[in-house]
Amino acid sequence: MKPLRLWPGMVFGLIGLNVSVVAVTLYLAHSDASFAVEPDYYQKALAWDESTRIAAQSADLGWKAVLEVSPSGPAREPWVSLRLTDRQGVPVADARVEVTAFASARASERRKITLREVAPGLYWSALAGAQAGAREFAISADKGADRFQKNIETSIAAAPEGRP
Protein backbone atom coordinates (compact mmCIF):
# COMPACT_ATOMS: atom_id res chain seq x y z
CA MET A 1 0.00 0.00 0.00
CA LYS A 2 1.30 3.44 -0.87
CA PRO A 3 2.11 5.81 2.01
CA LEU A 4 -0.14 8.53 0.51
CA ARG A 5 -3.21 6.29 0.75
CA LEU A 6 -2.43 5.35 4.33
CA TRP A 7 -2.71 8.95 5.69
CA PRO A 8 -6.43 9.52 5.00
CA GLY A 9 -7.21 6.19 6.65
CA MET A 10 -5.17 7.12 9.73
CA VAL A 11 -6.92 10.53 9.99
CA PHE A 12 -10.38 8.95 9.84
CA GLY A 13 -9.27 6.22 12.25
CA LEU A 14 -8.05 8.78 14.80
CA ILE A 15 -11.26 10.79 14.46
CA GLY A 16 -13.27 7.60 14.99
CA LEU A 17 -11.17 6.73 18.05
CA ASN A 18 -11.76 10.24 19.47
CA VAL A 19 -15.53 9.95 18.92
CA SER A 20 -15.52 6.56 20.67
CA VAL A 21 -13.59 7.89 23.67
CA VAL A 22 -15.98 10.86 24.01
CA ALA A 23 -19.03 8.56 23.74
CA VAL A 24 -17.70 6.25 26.47
CA THR A 25 -16.84 9.25 28.67
CA LEU A 26 -20.36 10.71 28.28
CA TYR A 27 -21.95 7.35 29.04
CA LEU A 28 -19.88 6.89 32.20
CA ALA A 29 -20.54 10.46 33.36
CA HIS A 30 -24.32 10.11 33.01
CA SER A 31 -24.65 6.60 34.40
CA ASP A 32 -22.69 7.14 37.63
CA ALA A 33 -25.16 7.33 40.54
CA SER A 34 -22.52 8.79 42.85
CA PHE A 35 -22.37 11.97 40.76
CA ALA A 36 -25.13 14.42 41.62
CA VAL A 37 -26.10 18.00 41.04
CA GLU A 38 -28.16 19.71 43.73
CA PRO A 39 -31.79 19.68 42.50
CA ASP A 40 -33.11 23.14 41.62
CA TYR A 41 -29.80 24.68 42.62
CA TYR A 42 -30.50 27.90 40.71
CA GLN A 43 -33.90 28.44 42.37
CA LYS A 44 -32.33 27.68 45.76
CA ALA A 45 -29.66 30.30 45.10
CA LEU A 46 -32.32 32.86 44.18
CA ALA A 47 -34.24 32.01 47.37
CA TRP A 48 -31.19 32.35 49.63
CA ASP A 49 -32.80 35.09 51.74
CA GLU A 50 -35.91 32.96 52.27
CA SER A 51 -33.89 29.89 53.29
CA THR A 52 -31.84 32.04 55.69
CA ARG A 53 -35.08 33.37 57.20
CA ILE A 54 -36.42 29.82 57.64
CA ALA A 55 -33.14 28.73 59.27
CA ALA A 56 -33.39 31.66 61.71
CA GLN A 57 -37.05 30.85 62.39
CA SER A 58 -36.12 27.21 63.06
CA ALA A 59 -33.47 28.31 65.55
CA ASP A 60 -35.91 30.74 67.24
CA LEU A 61 -38.52 27.99 67.66
CA GLY A 62 -36.11 25.99 69.77
CA TRP A 63 -37.49 22.70 68.49
CA LYS A 64 -35.30 19.63 68.83
CA ALA A 65 -35.34 16.77 66.35
CA VAL A 66 -33.96 13.37 67.28
CA LEU A 67 -33.77 11.01 64.33
CA GLU A 68 -33.39 7.26 64.65
CA VAL A 69 -32.88 4.88 61.73
CA SER A 70 -33.28 1.15 62.12
CA PRO A 71 -32.01 -1.35 59.55
CA SER A 72 -35.07 -3.59 59.82
CA GLY A 73 -38.43 -2.48 61.13
CA PRO A 74 -41.84 -4.14 61.35
CA ALA A 75 -42.12 -4.41 57.56
CA ARG A 76 -38.64 -5.99 57.35
CA GLU A 77 -37.22 -2.91 55.69
CA PRO A 78 -35.35 0.11 57.06
CA TRP A 79 -37.46 2.66 58.91
CA VAL A 80 -36.95 6.13 60.23
CA SER A 81 -38.48 7.69 63.34
CA LEU A 82 -38.31 11.29 64.41
CA ARG A 83 -39.02 12.66 67.88
CA LEU A 84 -39.88 16.35 67.72
CA THR A 85 -40.01 18.43 70.91
CA ASP A 86 -40.25 22.13 71.65
CA ARG A 87 -37.94 24.27 73.80
CA GLN A 88 -39.46 22.93 77.06
CA GLY A 89 -39.29 19.27 75.91
CA VAL A 90 -43.01 19.06 75.16
CA PRO A 91 -43.77 16.87 72.11
CA VAL A 92 -44.71 18.82 68.97
CA ALA A 93 -47.90 17.05 67.91
CA ASP A 94 -49.96 17.37 64.71
CA ALA A 95 -47.10 18.63 62.55
CA ARG A 96 -46.68 17.81 58.88
CA VAL A 97 -43.24 16.19 58.63
CA GLU A 98 -41.39 15.44 55.42
CA VAL A 99 -37.91 13.99 55.09
CA THR A 100 -35.70 13.88 52.04
CA ALA A 101 -33.16 11.10 52.47
CA PHE A 102 -30.20 10.21 50.34
CA ALA A 103 -27.05 8.16 50.63
CA SER A 104 -23.87 10.18 50.80
CA ALA A 105 -22.32 7.95 48.13
CA ARG A 106 -25.40 8.11 45.86
CA ALA A 107 -26.67 11.66 46.24
CA SER A 108 -28.60 11.51 42.97
CA GLU A 109 -30.93 8.86 44.43
CA ARG A 110 -33.12 10.94 46.73
CA ARG A 111 -36.23 9.67 48.51
CA LYS A 112 -38.83 12.08 49.78
CA ILE A 113 -41.10 10.57 52.41
CA THR A 114 -43.87 11.91 54.60
CA LEU A 115 -43.70 10.71 58.19
CA ARG A 116 -46.93 9.91 59.98
CA GLU A 117 -47.50 10.62 63.63
CA VAL A 118 -47.71 7.44 65.73
CA ALA A 119 -47.67 9.19 69.13
CA PRO A 120 -47.59 12.84 70.19
CA GLY A 121 -44.34 14.22 68.76
CA LEU A 122 -43.22 10.84 67.36
CA TYR A 123 -43.25 10.45 63.59
CA TRP A 124 -42.46 7.27 61.64
CA SER A 125 -42.11 5.90 58.12
CA ALA A 126 -40.51 3.01 56.29
CA LEU A 127 -37.52 3.85 54.14
CA ALA A 128 -38.08 1.38 51.32
CA GLY A 129 -35.08 0.18 49.39
CA ALA A 130 -32.46 1.85 51.59
CA GLN A 131 -29.24 -0.04 52.13
CA ALA A 132 -26.69 0.19 54.90
CA GLY A 133 -24.41 3.22 54.83
CA ALA A 134 -24.12 6.93 55.52
CA ARG A 135 -27.23 9.01 54.86
CA GLU A 136 -28.28 12.63 55.00
CA PHE A 137 -31.81 13.51 56.10
CA ALA A 138 -33.28 16.93 55.32
CA ILE A 139 -36.17 17.37 57.76
CA SER A 140 -39.01 19.82 57.22
CA ALA A 141 -41.78 20.12 59.83
CA ASP A 142 -44.72 22.52 59.54
CA LYS A 143 -47.25 23.26 62.27
CA GLY A 144 -49.52 26.22 61.64
CA ALA A 145 -47.32 29.19 60.77
CA ASP A 146 -44.23 27.57 62.31
CA ARG A 147 -41.71 25.97 60.01
CA PHE A 148 -38.75 23.92 61.20
CA GLN A 149 -35.92 22.65 59.03
CA LYS A 150 -32.86 20.67 59.96
CA ASN A 151 -30.32 18.45 58.23
CA ILE A 152 -29.09 15.38 60.08
CA GLU A 153 -26.32 13.07 58.94
CA THR A 154 -26.40 9.49 60.24
CA SER A 155 -25.96 5.99 58.97
CA ILE A 156 -28.04 2.87 58.54
CA ALA A 157 -26.45 -0.18 60.10
CA ALA A 158 -26.53 -3.51 58.29
CA ALA A 159 -29.51 -5.71 59.12
CA PRO A 160 -28.77 -8.32 61.80
CA GLU A 161 -27.85 -11.82 60.64
CA GLY A 162 -30.84 -13.92 59.65
CA ARG A 163 -32.97 -10.89 58.79
CA PRO A 164 -33.37 -9.44 55.30
Rosetta blueprint (number, residue, H / E / L):
1 M L
2 K L
3 P H
4 L H
5 R H
6 L H
7 W H
8 P H
9 G H
10 M H
11 V H
12 F H
13 G H
14 L H
15 I H
16 G H
17 L H
18 N H
19 V H
20 S H
21 V H
22 V H
23 A H
24 V H
25 T H
26 L H
27 Y H
28 L H
29 A H
30 H H
31 S H
32 D L
33 A L
34 S L
35 F L
36 A L
37 V L
38 E L
39 P L
40 D L
41 Y H
42 Y H
43 Q H
44 K H
45 A H
46 L H
47 A L
48 W H
49 D H
50 E H
51 S H
52 T H
53 R H
54 I H
55 A H
56 A H
57 Q H
58 S H
59 A H
60 D H
61 L H
62 G L
63 W L
64 K E
65 A E
66 V E
67 L E
68 E E
69 V E
70 S E
71 P L
72 S L
73 G L
74 P L
75 A L
76 R L
77 E L
78 P L
79 W E
80 V E
81 S E
82 L E
83 R E
84 L E
85 T E
86 D L
87 R L
88 Q L
89 G L
90 V L
91 P E
92 V L
93 A L
94 D L
95 A L
96 R E
97 V E
98 E E
99 V E
100 T E
101 A E
102 F E
103 A E
104 S L
105 A L
106 R E
107 A E
108 S E
109 E E
110 R E
111 R E
112 K E
113 I E
114 T E
115 L E
116 R E
117 E E
118 V E
119 A E
120 P L
121 G L
122 L E
123 Y E
124 W E
125 S E
126 A E
127 L L
128 A L
129 G L
130 A L
131 Q L
132 A L
133 G E
134 A E
135 R E
136 E E
137 F E
138 A E
139 I E
140 S E
141 A E
142 D E
143 K E
144 G L
145 A L
146 D E
147 R E
148 F E
149 Q E
150 K E
151 N E
152 I E
153 E E
154 T E
155 S E
156 I E
157 A L
158 A L
159 A L
160 P L
161 E L
162 G L
163 R L
164 P L
